[in-house]
Amino acid sequence: MKSKHIPQRTCVACRQVREKKNLIRLVCTPDGIVAVDISAKKPGRGAYLCPKKDCWQVVLRKGKIGLISRLEHALRTRLRNNNLQVLIEYGNNLSEES
């Protein structure tokens, strides 16, 4: 009997491959806003993060090369300050380890 295919995705921050259902999807909507996609079905370019505070802090930190974060690179967009604050607050509400 064939086993069912389980979709896997890579966390943008820690680069760990995990089951898609165990990651949080961020999506860049057509109007350029980055949002948390709980359903993982919204249209737009997506990136996945572990549900750990550490991964969120890494990915929302500005990088050295051109001051672009890993998330901005993955989503091919620039985060607006108000949008960045919403994502930081969401990340701060997560646990340290998952």
C-alpha positions, 0 to 999 in steps of 0.5 A, a space after each residue: 500500500 502506498 504511503 500518502 505524500 506529506 508536503 515538506 517546506 523549509 524554514 527561511 530562518 533555520 533552514 530546517 525541513 519540516 512538514 508543511 502543517 508544522 510551519 507558519 506561512 507568510 504571504 506577500 499579498 498582491 498589494 505588497 502587504 506581508 501577512 500571516 497565512 493561517 490557512 496556508 491557502 491565500 494567493 501570493 508568494 509565500 515563505 515558511 517559518 518555524 513556530 519558534 520565537 528564535 526563527 522569527 527574530 532571525 528572519 525579521 532582523 535586517 541583513 548586512 548586504 543591502 539591509 535586506 532581511 531573509 524574509 524580504 529576500 524570500 518574498 521578493 518584497 520590502 517590508 514596510 515599518 508598520 507591517 514589520 511591527 505587526 510581524 514582530 508582535 506576532 513572533 513575540 507571542 510565540 514560544 521559545 521552542 517548539 
